Every structure is written in C-alpha cells, then in structure tokens.
C-alpha cells in the first residue's frame, strides 16, 4: 500500500470512529434523559403493587388468626361474639384513621 492509500484508509477509520462516537453519545443521552426515568417510574409502580398486595395478604391473615384465637380461647361457645369484637376493632381502627385524614386543598377560582 502506498502512503496515499494508507491516509485514505486512516481517514475512513477516523470518520467511522467519529460517527460511532456520535451515535454512542446520542444513545447515552437518550437513555439518561428518557429511558431511565421511565424505568424508574415503572419500577416504583411495580414495587408499590407488591407492597400493597403483601400488606393486604398480611392483614387478612392477621384477621383470620385473630378470629380463630377468639373462637377457640376467648368465646368458645359464642361465635357471634368473636365476629362482634373483630367488627368493633375494625370500626375503631377505621375511626382512628378517619380522624387523622387530610382534606385536599381546593384551588381558588380567581
């Protein structure tokens, strides 16, 4: 190969390297500004669903266990009393939660 052919080949490699570098920069910027926030939001939503459903399962399991304990040890002949006590506990927890709720601020029309 002559020097002229080598310089042409080197220029083509430099042009290809520059083009690939530019494409890599564009892809990295797109990933950082668009894809990563979408992935973070999706991951947050997925973990939120997992946590909510886990809490629901645990709450139901605790209620069933409490009802069984009340039926067997506290009110062995009166199942209605176990249900009533569980209802009163649920009502008390609901009223306690309702007491500390926050109102949503409304926007003024003017």
Beta strands, then each sheet from edge to edge (+ up, - down):
end
